[in-house]
Amino acid sequence: MNPNGATDAIKSIDAINLESIGRDAENERRQTIAAAYRLLARLETPFEQMWKYTATLNTMAALQTLIDLGLWQGWKEDHVDSEPEKSLDDLLKCCRHPCDKELLRRLLRIMSAACLIEQVGPDRHRPTLTSLALGDEKDVVAHTAMVTGAQYTASAMNLPKFLAETQYQQPLDPKNTNFMDANADRLPLFAFLQTDPSAQAHFVCAMKGLSQRKRPWTELYDTKVLVDGHDATRPLLVDIGGGHGLDVTRMLERHCCTGDDGDPLLGDLVLQDLPDVVALAKEKVVSDRIKVMAHDFFQPQPLKGARAYLLRSVLHDWNDEKAHDILRMTAAAMERGYSKLLVCDTVLPATGASLDLASADIMMMHLHSARERPEDEWRRLLERAGLTVVKMWCDVSTTSTDTVIEAELV
Ligand SMILES: C[S@@+](CC[C@H](N)C(=O)[O-])C[C@H]1O[C@@H](n2cnc3c(N)ncnc32)[C@H](O)[C@@H]1O
C-alpha cells in the first residue's frame, strides 16, 4: 500500500465507532472487533506480537494496585459530569490509602496508555466509562477486575510450572489442580471461594458479567417447548449451579410474569447453588418470584419431575467423572417423556475456535483440571448418564459462544 493508501485506511479505521456500526448491531460490533484483532496480527512484527503481552501484564498489575488503593471507587464517588477532569493531587485524595505522588503518576500513565482513563494534559485526567464502572461496586466490571487480578492471573501464570511438574499430562484430576498448586492453602477454587466471602462475591458477579455478555439462552432455545404441556403444579425450571440467577430470571421475564398483577405463574422457577452463593443471590440479585435453594449438585436432586433442569457453564468446570456424577444426580430426578435437561455450554468447533473459546478452555485447565468439550464428547457424556440429545440449539451467527443442548431420558 502506498503512503496515501495508508492514510486513507487509517482514516477509515478511525471512523469506525458504535454509531457507524449501529448501537444495536451486536453481531456486527463483535465481528468488527475480531477484524481489528486480525488487522493487528497482519501488521505487528513477531517481536511486537510477543512484547504486547508484557503490556497486558503490566497494565493488570497497575490496575490491581489502583483497586487496592481504592482509587476507582473514590474517583467514581467524587465524579461530576459537569467537571470530569481531575488533577493528580485530586486523584491522590480519591485514594483510600496514602500513596506516593510519583507512584500514582506512573500507575496512571499506563492506565491512560491502555485507554482505561483519558489524559487531557500534564497530570490531568478524565475518567472513561470503564474506569467509572471499575469504581462502581454494583457493576460487574469492578468484580471482574478483582477476580482477574487476584485469582485468575496468579493461577494462569503458575500453569507452566505445574505442567512441567506433572510431566506435561493433560490436567484432569480435580484433587490436584494447578489452582491448588498456586495457593498455599491448596484448596480447589470453589472450596477456596467458600472461605472468602469477598472473593465469592467477586466471582459470582464476574459470572453474571459473562452471562450478560452472552446471548440469553432463552433466545437460543425455544422456551415455548417447556411452557407448552407443562404441569403447573411441578417446577418449571431448576437452574442447577445457577449462581447469580440471571438465567432463571430470563425465563421469568420471558414467560411467567412481568410483575403485572394477574400474570399467571406457570410453576416454580428455582435457583440452586452452594449455600453462600444462594445467600448472595437472595440478598441482591433475584426476584422474589424465584425460589432460592441451597443444593450440592453431587447429592441427589430433591426436586423430582421438573419440566426442565438447566446446567449453564457448570459441566465445563468438571472432568468427565465429576460431570457424570452431576448428570447422574440430575437424570435420577427427571421423568421420562416429560423432563428435559438443558446443558448450556460451549461446544468446541473442530477448527477455528475463537480466542474466547480457546482461552476459556485453558482457564478450565488451570483453575479446575477441566475442559471445554467438542460435540462428540458432549454426546458421549450425556449418553453415559442415560440421556439422549434431542437437539443442539446454537446461534448460526459466528459470534455466539454457547449452545443449548436439549436432552431427555432415553
Ligand atoms: C462457572 S459458575 C456458573 C454459574 C452460572 N450457571 C452461570 O452460567 O453463570 C459455576 C457455579 O457452580 C457452583 N457450584 C460449584 N460447586 C457446586 C456444588 N457442589 N453444588 C452446587 N453448585 C456448585 C458455583 O458456586 C458456581 O455458581
The ligand as a MOL file (V3000), in Angstrom:
LIG
                    3D

  0  0  0     0  0            999 V3000
M  V30 BEGIN CTAB
M  V30 COUNTS 27 29 0 0 0
M  V30 BEGIN ATOM
M  V30 1 C -18.9810 -21.2540 36.3530 0
M  V30 2 S -20.1960 -20.9550 37.5540 0 CHG=1
M  V30 3 C -21.6530 -20.8670 36.5360 0
M  V30 4 C -22.7320 -20.0730 37.1730 0
M  V30 5 C -23.9730 -19.8680 36.2780 0
M  V30 6 N -24.6540 -21.1070 35.9950 0
M  V30 7 C -23.5820 -19.1640 35.0010 0
M  V30 8 O -23.7280 -19.7020 33.9020 0
M  V30 9 O -23.0860 -18.0290 35.0950 0 CHG=-1
M  V30 10 C -20.3570 -22.4960 38.3560 0
M  V30 11 C -21.3440 -22.4860 39.5140 0
M  V30 12 O -21.3320 -23.7820 40.1310 0
M  V30 13 C -21.4760 -23.5960 41.5280 0
M  V30 14 N -21.0320 -24.7950 42.2330 0
M  V30 15 C -19.7710 -25.2670 42.3870 0
M  V30 16 N -19.7610 -26.4040 43.0830 0
M  V30 17 C -21.0690 -26.6790 43.3900 0
M  V30 18 C -21.7290 -27.7480 44.0610 0
M  V30 19 N -21.0360 -28.7680 44.5780 0
M  V30 20 N -23.0730 -27.7080 44.1400 0
M  V30 21 C -23.7860 -26.6800 43.6180 0
M  V30 22 N -23.2140 -25.6430 42.9570 0
M  V30 23 C -21.8800 -25.6450 42.8370 0
M  V30 24 C -20.6220 -22.3920 41.8050 0
M  V30 25 O -20.9230 -21.7980 43.0560 0
M  V30 26 C -20.9610 -21.5040 40.6070 0
M  V30 27 O -22.0420 -20.6610 40.8760 0
M  V30 END ATOM
M  V30 BEGIN BOND
M  V30 1 1 1 2
M  V30 2 1 2 3
M  V30 3 1 2 10
M  V30 4 1 3 4
M  V30 5 1 4 5
M  V30 6 1 5 6
M  V30 7 1 5 7
M  V30 8 2 7 8
M  V30 9 1 7 9
M  V30 10 1 10 11
M  V30 11 1 11 12
M  V30 12 1 11 26
M  V30 13 1 12 13
M  V30 14 1 13 14
M  V30 15 1 13 24
M  V30 16 1 14 15
M  V30 17 1 14 23
M  V30 18 2 15 16
M  V30 19 1 16 17
M  V30 20 1 17 18
M  V30 21 2 17 23
M  V30 22 1 18 19
M  V30 23 2 18 20
M  V30 24 1 20 21
M  V30 25 2 21 22
M  V30 26 1 22 23
M  V30 27 1 24 25
M  V30 28 1 24 26
M  V30 29 1 26 27
M  V30 END BOND
M  V30 END CTAB
M  END
